[in-house]
Amino acid sequence: MSYEEVALEDMNWDEDLAAYTYECPCGDLFQITLAELRAGEDIGRCPSCSLYITVLYDPEDFADDEDEIPAPAAPTVHPMVVA
């Protein structure tokens, strides 16, 4: 049984995590990614404890957003001089 049911609208988007987040009682954050939402997942998990939440949202809102997935940033390559 989930700790709580939370509407997606009540969650916050975290750019650094690339996930929607919601405060967990342990002090960390429940997280669910766009990819998980597009796959129909409705469980937001806390990486620090065993609690999880049920995320309430309309899966159709994410069905056609394939082009809107934030692309991961390309790693910055710095040339290195070796003597």
PDB file of N, CA, C and O in Angstrom:
ATOM      1  N   MET A   1       0.842  -1.160   0.000  1.00  0.00           N
ATOM      2  CA  MET A   1       0.000   0.000   0.000  1.00  0.00           C
ATOM      3  C   MET A   1       0.900   1.240   0.000  1.00  0.00           C
ATOM      4  O   MET A   1       1.878   1.317   0.744  1.00  0.00           O
ATOM      5  N   SER A   2       0.545   2.203  -0.851  1.00  0.00           N
ATOM      6  CA  SER A   2       1.374   3.403  -0.964  1.00  0.00           C
ATOM      7  C   SER A   2       1.174   4.310   0.249  1.00  0.00           C
ATOM      8  O   SER A   2       0.141   4.273   0.916  1.00  0.00           O
ATOM      9  N   TYR A   3       2.184   5.116   0.508  1.00  0.00           N
ATOM     10  CA  TYR A   3       2.158   6.048   1.625  1.00  0.00           C
ATOM     11  C   TYR A   3       1.050   7.086   1.438  1.00  0.00           C
ATOM     12  O   TYR A   3       0.359   7.450   2.390  1.00  0.00           O
ATOM     13  N   GLU A   4       0.889   7.561   0.192  1.00  0.00           N
ATOM     14  CA  GLU A   4      -0.074   8.621  -0.088  1.00  0.00           C
ATOM     15  C   GLU A   4      -0.385   8.653  -1.583  1.00  0.00           C
ATOM     16  O   GLU A   4       0.431   8.227  -2.401  1.00  0.00           O
ATOM     17  N   GLU A   5      -1.558   9.156  -1.933  1.00  0.00           N
ATOM     18  CA  GLU A   5      -1.898   9.427  -3.331  1.00  0.00           C
ATOM     19  C   GLU A   5      -1.675  10.913  -3.563  1.00  0.00           C
ATOM     20  O   GLU A   5      -2.187  11.750  -2.819  1.00  0.00           O
ATOM     21  N   VAL A   6      -0.900  11.241  -4.610  1.00  0.00           N
ATOM     22  CA  VAL A   6      -0.536  12.630  -4.874  1.00  0.00           C
ATOM     23  C   VAL A   6      -0.827  12.956  -6.337  1.00  0.00           C
ATOM     24  O   VAL A   6      -0.392  12.236  -7.235  1.00  0.00           O
ATOM     25  N   ALA A   7      -1.560  14.037  -6.571  1.00  0.00           N
ATOM     26  CA  ALA A   7      -1.824  14.479  -7.941  1.00  0.00           C
ATOM     27  C   ALA A   7      -0.531  15.028  -8.536  1.00  0.00           C
ATOM     28  O   ALA A   7       0.225  15.720  -7.853  1.00  0.00           O
ATOM     29  N   LEU A   8      -0.281  14.726  -9.789  1.00  0.00           N
ATOM     30  CA  LEU A   8       0.926  15.197 -10.462  1.00  0.00           C
ATOM     31  C   LEU A   8       1.044  16.715 -10.364  1.00  0.00           C
ATOM     32  O   LEU A   8       2.146  17.252 -10.257  1.00  0.00           O
ATOM     33  N   GLU A   9      -0.093  17.402 -10.401  1.00  0.00           N
ATOM     34  CA  GLU A   9      -0.090  18.862 -10.310  1.00  0.00           C
ATOM     35  C   GLU A   9       0.471  19.359  -8.985  1.00  0.00           C
ATOM     36  O   GLU A   9       0.922  20.501  -8.894  1.00  0.00           O
ATOM     37  N   ASP A  10       0.450  18.515  -7.956  1.00  0.00           N
ATOM     38  CA  ASP A  10       0.962  18.889  -6.639  1.00  0.00           C
ATOM     39  C   ASP A  10       2.450  18.572  -6.479  1.00  0.00           C
ATOM     40  O   ASP A  10       3.043  18.856  -5.439  1.00  0.00           O
ATOM     41  N   MET A  11       3.037  17.992  -7.503  1.00  0.00           N
ATOM     42  CA  MET A  11       4.458  17.656  -7.460  1.00  0.00           C
ATOM     43  C   MET A  11       5.265  18.771  -8.124  1.00  0.00           C
ATOM     44  O   MET A  11       4.709  19.589  -8.857  1.00  0.00           O
ATOM     45  N   ASN A  12       6.558  18.805  -7.871  1.00  0.00           N
ATOM     46  CA  ASN A  12       7.451  19.813  -8.444  1.00  0.00           C
ATOM     47  C   ASN A  12       8.364  19.170  -9.477  1.00  0.00           C
ATOM     48  O   ASN A  12       8.818  18.042  -9.288  1.00  0.00           O
ATOM     49  N   TRP A  13       8.636  19.883 -10.570  1.00  0.00           N
ATOM     50  CA  TRP A  13       9.588  19.409 -11.571  1.00  0.00           C
ATOM     51  C   TRP A  13      10.986  19.805 -11.122  1.00  0.00           C
ATOM     52  O   TRP A  13      11.236  20.971 -10.818  1.00  0.00           O
ATOM     53  N   ASP A  14      11.898  18.840 -11.080  1.00  0.00           N
ATOM     54  CA  ASP A  14      13.281  19.095 -10.696  1.00  0.00           C
ATOM     55  C   ASP A  14      14.163  18.878 -11.919  1.00  0.00           C
ATOM     56  O   ASP A  14      14.342  17.746 -12.366  1.00  0.00           O
ATOM     57  N   GLU A  15      14.715  19.966 -12.461  1.00  0.00           N
ATOM     58  CA  GLU A  15      15.560  19.895 -13.657  1.00  0.00           C
ATOM     59  C   GLU A  15      16.774  19.000 -13.429  1.00  0.00           C
ATOM     60  O   GLU A  15      17.128  18.199 -14.294  1.00  0.00           O
ATOM     61  N   ASP A  16      17.413  19.135 -12.264  1.00  0.00           N
ATOM     62  CA  ASP A  16      18.629  18.361 -11.983  1.00  0.00           C
ATOM     63  C   ASP A  16      18.360  16.864 -11.965  1.00  0.00           C
ATOM     64  O   ASP A  16      19.168  16.081 -12.464  1.00  0.00           O
ATOM     65  N   LEU A  17      17.236  16.461 -11.397  1.00  0.00           N
ATOM     66  CA  LEU A  17      16.885  15.041 -11.342  1.00  0.00           C
ATOM     67  C   LEU A  17      16.149  14.583 -12.592  1.00  0.00           C
ATOM     68  O   LEU A  17      16.031  13.383 -12.842  1.00  0.00           O
ATOM     69  N   ALA A  18      15.649  15.541 -13.384  1.00  0.00           N
ATOM     70  CA  ALA A  18      14.813  15.246 -14.545  1.00  0.00           C
ATOM     71  C   ALA A  18      13.630  14.369 -14.127  1.00  0.00           C
ATOM     72  O   ALA A  18      13.314  13.358 -14.754  1.00  0.00           O
ATOM     73  N   ALA A  19      12.993  14.807 -13.037  1.00  0.00           N
ATOM     74  CA  ALA A  19      11.888  14.032 -12.484  1.00  0.00           C
ATOM     75  C   ALA A  19      10.937  14.958 -11.734  1.00  0.00           C
ATOM     76  O   ALA A  19      11.323  16.032 -11.274  1.00  0.00           O
ATOM     77  N   TYR A  20       9.682  14.515 -11.622  1.00  0.00           N
ATOM     78  CA  TYR A  20       8.744  15.175 -10.734  1.00  0.00           C
ATOM     79  C   TYR A  20       9.054  14.676  -9.330  1.00  0.00           C
ATOM     80  O   TYR A  20       9.350  13.497  -9.140  1.00  0.00           O
ATOM     81  N   THR A  21       8.986  15.576  -8.339  1.00  0.00           N
ATOM     82  CA  THR A  21       9.337  15.208  -6.977  1.00  0.00           C
ATOM     83  C   THR A  21       8.259  15.649  -6.001  1.00  0.00           C
ATOM     84  O   THR A  21       7.454  16.537  -6.281  1.00  0.00           O
ATOM     85  N   TYR A  22       8.273  14.995  -4.845  1.00  0.00           N
ATOM     86  CA  TYR A  22       7.342  15.308  -3.760  1.00  0.00           C
ATOM     87  C   TYR A  22       8.049  14.950  -2.465  1.00  0.00           C
ATOM     88  O   TYR A  22       8.696  13.906  -2.382  1.00  0.00           O
ATOM     89  N   GLU A  23       7.937  15.792  -1.466  1.00  0.00           N
ATOM     90  CA  GLU A  23       8.683  15.587  -0.231  1.00  0.00           C
ATOM     91  C   GLU A  23       8.273  14.309   0.493  1.00  0.00           C
ATOM     92  O   GLU A  23       7.089  14.033   0.688  1.00  0.00           O
ATOM     93  N   CYS A  24       9.275  13.544   0.882  1.00  0.00           N
ATOM     94  CA  CYS A  24       9.073  12.310   1.638  1.00  0.00           C
ATOM     95  C   CYS A  24       9.260  12.617   3.128  1.00  0.00           C
ATOM     96  O   CYS A  24      10.066  13.480   3.475  1.00  0.00           O
ATOM     97  N   PRO A  25       8.539  11.934   4.005  1.00  0.00           N
ATOM     98  CA  PRO A  25       8.699  12.185   5.432  1.00  0.00           C
ATOM     99  C   PRO A  25      10.117  11.914   5.944  1.00  0.00           C
ATOM    100  O   PRO A  25      10.497  12.428   6.995  1.00  0.00           O
ATOM    101  N   CYS A  26      10.897  11.119   5.222  1.00  0.00           N
ATOM    102  CA  CYS A  26      12.262  10.817   5.663  1.00  0.00           C
ATOM    103  C   CYS A  26      13.208  11.989   5.397  1.00  0.00           C
ATOM    104  O   CYS A  26      14.343  11.988   5.873  1.00  0.00           O
ATOM    105  N   GLY A  27      12.743  12.998   4.633  1.00  0.00           N
ATOM    106  CA  GLY A  27      13.576  14.153   4.330  1.00  0.00           C
ATOM    107  C   GLY A  27      14.084  14.173   2.907  1.00  0.00           C
ATOM    108  O   GLY A  27      14.573  15.205   2.448  1.00  0.00           O
ATOM    109  N   ASP A  28      13.984  13.063   2.193  1.00  0.00           N
ATOM    110  CA  ASP A  28      14.390  13.006   0.789  1.00  0.00           C
ATOM    111  C   ASP A  28      13.167  13.325  -0.073  1.00  0.00           C
ATOM    112  O   ASP A  28      12.195  13.898   0.419  1.00  0.00           O
ATOM    113  N   LEU A  29      13.210  12.959  -1.347  1.00  0.00           N
ATOM    114  CA  LEU A  29      12.118  13.262  -2.269  1.00  0.00           C
ATOM    115  C   LEU A  29      11.644  12.012  -2.994  1.00  0.00           C
ATOM    116  O   LEU A  29      12.455  11.231  -3.491  1.00  0.00           O
ATOM    117  N   PHE A  30      10.319  11.823  -3.054  1.00  0.00           N
ATOM    118  CA  PHE A  30       9.757  10.830  -3.959  1.00  0.00           C
ATOM    119  C   PHE A  30      10.044  11.338  -5.367  1.00  0.00           C
ATOM    120  O   PHE A  30      10.044  12.546  -5.600  1.00  0.00           O
ATOM    121  N   GLN A  31      10.291  10.418  -6.315  1.00  0.00           N
ATOM    122  CA  GLN A  31      10.622  10.821  -7.676  1.00  0.00           C
ATOM    123  C   GLN A  31       9.913   9.940  -8.696  1.00  0.00           C
ATOM    124  O   GLN A  31       9.747   8.737  -8.494  1.00  0.00           O
ATOM    125  N   ILE A  32       9.496  10.570  -9.803  1.00  0.00           N
ATOM    126  CA  ILE A  32       8.988   9.828 -10.957  1.00  0.00           C
ATOM    127  C   ILE A  32       9.402  10.614 -12.204  1.00  0.00           C
ATOM    128  O   ILE A  32       9.207  11.827 -12.276  1.00  0.00           O
ATOM    129  N   THR A  33       9.974   9.910 -13.181  1.00  0.00           N
ATOM    130  CA  THR A  33      10.501  10.558 -14.385  1.00  0.00           C
ATOM    131  C   THR A  33       9.443  10.633 -15.482  1.00  0.00           C
ATOM    132  O   THR A  33       8.410   9.967 -15.415  1.00  0.00           O
ATOM    133  N   LEU A  34       9.722  11.457 -16.493  1.00  0.00           N
ATOM    134  CA  LEU A  34       8.826  11.532 -17.650  1.00  0.00           C
ATOM    135  C   LEU A  34       8.732  10.186 -18.346  1.00  0.00           C
ATOM    136  O   LEU A  34       7.650   9.776 -18.768  1.00  0.00           O
ATOM    137  N   ALA A  35       9.850   9.501 -18.467  1.00  0.00           N
ATOM    138  CA  ALA A  35       9.848   8.189 -19.132  1.00  0.00           C
ATOM    139  C   ALA A  35       8.937   7.216 -18.390  1.00  0.00           C
ATOM    140  O   ALA A  35       8.213   6.444 -19.017  1.00  0.00           O
ATOM    141  N   GLU A  36       8.970   7.249 -17.067  1.00  0.00           N
ATOM    142  CA  GLU A  36       8.104   6.372 -16.277  1.00  0.00           C
ATOM    143  C   GLU A  36       6.636   6.748 -16.475  1.00  0.00           C
ATOM    144  O   GLU A  36       5.782   5.870 -16.598  1.00  0.00           O
ATOM    145  N   LEU A  37       6.341   8.046 -16.505  1.00  0.00           N
ATOM    146  CA  LEU A  37       4.964   8.484 -16.734  1.00  0.00           C
ATOM    147  C   LEU A  37       4.480   8.066 -18.114  1.00  0.00           C
ATOM    148  O   LEU A  37       3.343   7.618 -18.265  1.00  0.00           O
ATOM    149  N   ARG A  38       5.338   8.212 -19.125  1.00  0.00           N
ATOM    150  CA  ARG A  38       4.959   7.817 -20.494  1.00  0.00           C
ATOM    151  C   ARG A  38       4.738   6.318 -20.601  1.00  0.00           C
ATOM    152  O   ARG A  38       3.952   5.859 -21.431  1.00  0.00           O
ATOM    153  N   ALA A  39       5.431   5.552 -19.760  1.00  0.00           N
ATOM    154  CA  ALA A  39       5.281   4.094 -19.769  1.00  0.00           C
ATOM    155  C   ALA A  39       4.065   3.645 -18.957  1.00  0.00           C
ATOM    156  O   ALA A  39       3.790   2.450 -18.849  1.00  0.00           O
ATOM    157  N   GLY A  40       3.329   4.623 -18.381  1.00  0.00           N
ATOM    158  CA  GLY A  40       2.142   4.280 -17.614  1.00  0.00           C
ATOM    159  C   GLY A  40       2.417   4.011 -16.144  1.00  0.00           C
ATOM    160  O   GLY A  40       1.511   3.622 -15.407  1.00  0.00           O
ATOM    161  N   GLU A  41       3.643   4.212 -15.711  1.00  0.00           N
ATOM    162  CA  GLU A  41       4.007   4.010 -14.306  1.00  0.00           C
ATOM    163  C   GLU A  41       3.291   5.054 -13.448  1.00  0.00           C
ATOM    164  O   GLU A  41       3.135   6.203 -13.862  1.00  0.00           O
ATOM    165  N   ASP A  42       2.862   4.651 -12.262  1.00  0.00           N
ATOM    166  CA  ASP A  42       2.202   5.606 -11.372  1.00  0.00           C
ATOM    167  C   ASP A  42       2.763   5.561  -9.950  1.00  0.00           C
ATOM    168  O   ASP A  42       2.124   6.023  -9.005  1.00  0.00           O
ATOM    169  N   ILE A  43       3.955   5.004  -9.814  1.00  0.00           N
ATOM    170  CA  ILE A  43       4.586   4.904  -8.500  1.00  0.00           C
ATOM    171  C   ILE A  43       5.802   5.821  -8.436  1.00  0.00           C
ATOM    172  O   ILE A  43       6.727   5.701  -9.239  1.00  0.00           O
ATOM    173  N   GLY A  44       5.786   6.741  -7.467  1.00  0.00           N
ATOM    174  CA  GLY A  44       6.936   7.587  -7.192  1.00  0.00           C
ATOM    175  C   GLY A  44       7.674   6.997  -6.006  1.00  0.00           C
ATOM    176  O   GLY A  44       7.088   6.788  -4.944  1.00  0.00           O
ATOM    177  N   ARG A  45       8.946   6.731  -6.185  1.00  0.00           N
ATOM    178  CA  ARG A  45       9.721   6.073  -5.139  1.00  0.00           C
ATOM    179  C   ARG A  45      10.689   7.042  -4.468  1.00  0.00           C
ATOM    180  O   ARG A  45      11.179   7.985  -5.089  1.00  0.00           O
ATOM    181  N   CYS A  46      10.951   6.793  -3.203  1.00  0.00           N
ATOM    182  CA  CYS A  46      11.957   7.548  -2.470  1.00  0.00           C
ATOM    183  C   CYS A  46      13.251   6.734  -2.525  1.00  0.00           C
ATOM    184  O   CYS A  46      13.249   5.549  -2.190  1.00  0.00           O
ATOM    185  N   PRO A  47      14.360   7.360  -2.947  1.00  0.00           N
ATOM    186  CA  PRO A  47      15.616   6.621  -3.029  1.00  0.00           C
ATOM    187  C   PRO A  47      16.262   6.348  -1.674  1.00  0.00           C
ATOM    188  O   PRO A  47      17.228   5.589  -1.594  1.00  0.00           O
ATOM    189  N   SER A  48      15.737   6.965  -0.595  1.00  0.00           N
ATOM    190  CA  SER A  48      16.373   6.828   0.715  1.00  0.00           C
ATOM    191  C   SER A  48      15.633   5.925   1.698  1.00  0.00           C
ATOM    192  O   SER A  48      16.181   5.550   2.734  1.00  0.00           O
ATOM    193  N   CYS A  49      14.393   5.578   1.374  1.00  0.00           N
ATOM    194  CA  CYS A  49      13.643   4.713   2.295  1.00  0.00           C
ATOM    195  C   CYS A  49      12.714   3.803   1.483  1.00  0.00           C
ATOM    196  O   CYS A  49      12.755   3.804   0.253  1.00  0.00           O
ATOM    197  N   SER A  50      11.900   3.046   2.165  1.00  0.00           N
ATOM    198  CA  SER A  50      11.041   2.079   1.472  1.00  0.00           C
ATOM    199  C   SER A  50       9.670   2.636   1.102  1.00  0.00           C
ATOM    200  O   SER A  50       8.855   1.918   0.523  1.00  0.00           O
ATOM    201  N   LEU A  51       9.399   3.897   1.422  1.00  0.00           N
ATOM    202  CA  LEU A  51       8.093   4.473   1.105  1.00  0.00           C
ATOM    203  C   LEU A  51       7.957   4.775  -0.383  1.00  0.00           C
ATOM    204  O   LEU A  51       8.941   5.033  -1.078  1.00  0.00           O
ATOM    205  N   TYR A  52       6.721   4.735  -0.848  1.00  0.00           N
ATOM    206  CA  TYR A  52       6.404   5.147  -2.223  1.00  0.00           C
ATOM    207  C   TYR A  52       5.018   5.761  -2.239  1.00  0.00           C
ATOM    208  O   TYR A  52       4.198   5.513  -1.355  1.00  0.00           O
ATOM    209  N   ILE A  53       4.769   6.578  -3.276  1.00  0.00           N
ATOM    210  CA  ILE A  53       3.466   7.220  -3.438  1.00  0.00           C
ATOM    211  C   ILE A  53       2.832   6.769  -4.743  1.00  0.00           C
ATOM    212  O   ILE A  53       3.518   6.329  -5.665  1.00  0.00           O
ATOM    213  N   THR A  54       1.522   6.886  -4.807  1.00  0.00           N
ATOM    214  CA  THR A  54       0.796   6.669  -6.053  1.00  0.00           C
ATOM    215  C   THR A  54       0.565   8.043  -6.670  1.00  0.00           C
ATOM    216  O   THR A  54      -0.029   8.920  -6.043  1.00  0.00           O
ATOM    217  N   VAL A  55       1.038   8.228  -7.907  1.00  0.00           N
ATOM    218  CA  VAL A  55       0.907   9.496  -8.601  1.00  0.00           C
ATOM    219  C   VAL A  55      -0.362   9.453  -9.446  1.00  0.00           C
ATOM    220  O   VAL A  55      -0.532   8.568 -10.285  1.00  0.00           O
ATOM    221  N   LEU A  56      -1.239  10.406  -9.219  1.00  0.00           N
ATOM    222  CA  LEU A  56      -2.498  10.484  -9.957  1.00  0.00           C
ATOM    223  C   LEU A  56      -2.324  11.425 -11.139  1.00  0.00           C
ATOM    224  O   LEU A  56      -2.027  12.607 -10.966  1.00  0.00           O
ATOM    225  N   TYR A  57      -2.511  10.892 -12.341  1.00  0.00           N
ATOM    226  CA  TYR A  57      -2.374  11.694 -13.558  1.00  0.00           C
ATOM    227  C   TYR A  57      -3.099  10.996 -14.691  1.00  0.00           C
ATOM    228  O   TYR A  57      -3.477   9.830 -14.572  1.00  0.00           O
ATOM    229  N   ASP A  58      -3.293  11.712 -15.792  1.00  0.00           N
ATOM    230  CA  ASP A  58      -3.933  11.158 -16.980  1.00  0.00           C
ATOM    231  C   ASP A  58      -2.836  10.696 -17.938  1.00  0.00           C
ATOM    232  O   ASP A  58      -2.138  11.536 -18.507  1.00  0.00           O
ATOM    233  N   PRO A  59      -2.664   9.394 -18.131  1.00  0.00           N
ATOM    234  CA  PRO A  59      -1.606   8.892 -19.014  1.00  0.00           C
ATOM    235  C   PRO A  59      -1.688   9.453 -20.435  1.00  0.00           C
ATOM    236  O   PRO A  59      -0.672   9.540 -21.124  1.00  0.00           O
ATOM    237  N   GLU A  60      -2.880   9.832 -20.874  1.00  0.00           N
ATOM    238  CA  GLU A  60      -3.032  10.393 -22.220  1.00  0.00           C
ATOM    239  C   GLU A  60      -2.303  11.730 -22.351  1.00  0.00           C
ATOM    240  O   GLU A  60      -1.948  12.139 -23.456  1.00  0.00           O
ATOM    241  N   ASP A  61      -2.080  12.408 -21.226  1.00  0.00           N
ATOM    242  CA  ASP A  61      -1.348  13.675 -21.265  1.00  0.00           C
ATOM    243  C   ASP A  61       0.103  13.478 -21.695  1.00  0.00           C
ATOM    244  O   ASP A  61       0.753  14.425 -22.138  1.00  0.00           O
ATOM    245  N   PHE A  62       0.608  12.260 -21.568  1.00  0.00           N
ATOM    246  CA  PHE A  62       2.010  11.975 -21.891  1.00  0.00           C
ATOM    247  C   PHE A  62       2.168  11.050 -23.089  1.00  0.00           C
ATOM    248  O   PHE A  62       3.290  10.695 -23.447  1.00  0.00           O
ATOM    249  N   ALA A  63       1.070  10.657 -23.711  1.00  0.00           N
ATOM    250  CA  ALA A  63       1.115   9.680 -24.799  1.00  0.00           C
ATOM    251  C   ALA A  63       1.844  10.187 -26.034  1.00  0.00           C
ATOM    252  O   ALA A  63       2.550   9.409 -26.676  1.00  0.00           O
ATOM    253  N   ASP A  64       1.703  11.456 -26.391  1.00  0.00           N
ATOM    254  CA  ASP A  64       2.275  11.975 -27.630  1.00  0.00           C
ATOM    255  C   ASP A  64       3.430  12.938 -27.396  1.00  0.00           C
ATOM    256  O   ASP A  64       3.727  13.763 -28.260  1.00  0.00           O
ATOM    257  N   ASP A  65       4.084  12.846 -26.248  1.00  0.00           N
ATOM    258  CA  ASP A  65       5.152  13.779 -25.913  1.00  0.00           C
ATOM    259  C   ASP A  65       6.544  13.234 -26.213  1.00  0.00           C
ATOM    260  O   ASP A  65       7.526  13.737 -25.667  1.00  0.00           O
ATOM    261  N   GLU A  66       6.652  12.234 -27.054  1.00  0.00           N
ATOM    262  CA  GLU A  66       7.955  11.617 -27.322  1.00  0.00           C
ATOM    263  C   GLU A  66       9.009  12.630 -27.742  1.00  0.00           C
ATOM    264  O   GLU A  66      10.173  12.503 -27.363  1.00  0.00           O
ATOM    265  N   ASP A  67       8.613  13.644 -28.526  1.00  0.00           N
ATOM    266  CA  ASP A  67       9.571  14.631 -29.002  1.00  0.00           C
ATOM    267  C   ASP A  67       9.977  15.627 -27.918  1.00  0.00           C
ATOM    268  O   ASP A  67      10.944  16.369 -28.091  1.00  0.00           O
ATOM    269  N   GLU A  68       9.252  15.650 -26.811  1.00  0.00           N
ATOM    270  CA  GLU A  68       9.515  16.637 -25.781  1.00  0.00           C
ATOM    271  C   GLU A  68      10.373  16.113 -24.642  1.00  0.00           C
ATOM    272  O   GLU A  68      10.572  16.815 -23.650  1.00  0.00           O
ATOM    273  N   ILE A  69      10.885  14.897 -24.764  1.00  0.00           N
ATOM    274  CA  ILE A  69      11.767  14.372 -23.725  1.00  0.00           C
ATOM    275  C   ILE A  69      13.033  15.206 -23.716  1.00  0.00           C
ATOM    276  O   ILE A  69      13.692  15.339 -24.747  1.00  0.00           O
ATOM    277  N   PRO A  70      13.387  15.774 -22.560  1.00  0.00           N
ATOM    278  CA  PRO A  70      14.617  16.552 -22.521  1.00  0.00           C
ATOM    279  C   PRO A  70      15.813  15.668 -22.861  1.00  0.00           C
ATOM    280  O   PRO A  70      16.033  14.627 -22.242  1.00  0.00           O
ATOM    281  N   ALA A  71      16.571  16.101 -23.850  1.00  0.00           N
ATOM    282  CA  ALA A  71      17.744  15.333 -24.252  1.00  0.00           C
ATOM    283  C   ALA A  71      18.848  15.527 -23.228  1.00  0.00           C
ATOM    284  O   ALA A  71      19.062  16.638 -22.745  1.00  0.00           O
ATOM    285  N   PRO A  72      19.545  14.456 -22.897  1.00  0.00           N
ATOM    286  CA  PRO A  72      20.643  14.621 -21.954  1.00  0.00           C
ATOM    287  C   PRO A  72      21.726  15.500 -22.554  1.00  0.00           C
ATOM    288  O   PRO A  72      22.013  15.424 -23.749  1.00  0.00           O
ATOM    289  N   ALA A  73      22.313  16.321 -21.727  1.00  0.00           N
ATOM    290  CA  ALA A  73      23.370  17.212 -22.197  1.00  0.00           C
ATOM    291  C   ALA A  73      24.592  16.398 -22.587  1.00  0.00           C
ATOM    292  O   ALA A  73      24.972  15.447 -21.903  1.00  0.00           O
ATOM    293  N   ALA A  74      25.197  16.792 -23.700  1.00  0.00           N
ATOM    294  CA  ALA A  74      26.417  16.109 -24.146  1.00  0.00           C
ATOM    295  C   ALA A  74      27.544  16.450 -23.179  1.00  0.00           C
ATOM    296  O   ALA A  74      27.650  17.593 -22.733  1.00  0.00           O
ATOM    297  N   PRO A  75      28.377  15.483 -22.853  1.00  0.00           N
ATOM    298  CA  PRO A  75      29.470  15.764 -21.931  1.00  0.00           C
ATOM    299  C   PRO A  75      30.444  16.770 -22.553  1.00  0.00           C
ATOM    300  O   PRO A  75      30.716  16.735 -23.753  1.00  0.00           O
ATOM    301  N   THR A  76      30.948  17.644 -21.728  1.00  0.00           N
ATOM    302  CA  THR A  76      31.919  18.620 -22.188  1.00  0.00           C
ATOM    303  C   THR A  76      33.286  17.977 -22.190  1.00  0.00           C
ATOM    304  O   THR A  76      33.726  17.422 -21.183  1.00  0.00           O
ATOM    305  N   VAL A  77      33.960  18.053 -23.335  1.00  0.00           N
ATOM    306  CA  VAL A  77      35.276  17.455 -23.466  1.00  0.00           C
ATOM    307  C   VAL A  77      36.313  18.576 -23.418  1.00  0.00           C
ATOM    308  O   VAL A  77      36.261  19.524 -24.202  1.00  0.00           O
ATOM    309  N   HIS A  78      37.233  18.451 -22.501  1.00  0.00           N
ATOM    310  CA  HIS A  78      38.306  19.427 -22.383  1.00  0.00           C
ATOM    311  C   HIS A  78      39.604  18.758 -22.795  1.00  0.00           C
ATOM    312  O   HIS A  78      39.971  17.723 -22.238  1.00  0.00           O
ATOM    313  N   PRO A  79      40.317  19.345 -23.779  1.00  0.00           N
ATOM    314  CA  PRO A  79      41.577  18.734 -24.165  1.00  0.00           C
ATOM    315  C   PRO A  79      42.573  18.795 -23.000  1.00  0.00           C
ATOM    316  O   PRO A  79      42.576  19.742 -22.213  1.00  0.00           O
ATOM    317  N   MET A  80      43.396  17.786 -22.917  1.00  0.00           N
ATOM    318  CA  MET A  80      44.344  17.701 -21.830  1.00  0.00           C
ATOM    319  C   MET A  80      45.742  17.528 -22.401  1.00  0.00           C
ATOM    320  O   MET A  80      45.981  16.664 -23.244  1.00  0.00           O
ATOM    321  N   VAL A  81      46.647  18.347 -21.938  1.00  0.00           N
ATOM    322  CA  VAL A  81      48.035  18.260 -22.396  1.00  0.00           C
ATOM    323  C   VAL A  81      48.799  17.383 -21.422  1.00  0.00           C
ATOM    324  O   VAL A  81      48.798  17.618 -20.214  1.00  0.00           O
ATOM    325  N   VAL A  82      49.448  16.372 -21.968  1.00  0.00           N
ATOM    326  CA  VAL A  82      50.239  15.461 -21.141  1.00  0.00           C
ATOM    327  C   VAL A  82      51.691  15.659 -21.516  1.00  0.00           C
ATOM    328  O   VAL A  82      52.050  15.580 -22.691  1.00  0.00           O
ATOM    329  N   ALA A  83      52.521  15.914 -20.532  1.00  0.00           N
ATOM    330  CA  ALA A  83      53.951  16.152 -20.810  1.00  0.00           C
ATOM    331  C   ALA A  83      54.745  14.889 -20.621  1.00  0.00           C
ATOM    332  O   ALA A  83      55.962  14.891 -20.808  1.00  0.00           O
TER     333      ALA A  83
END
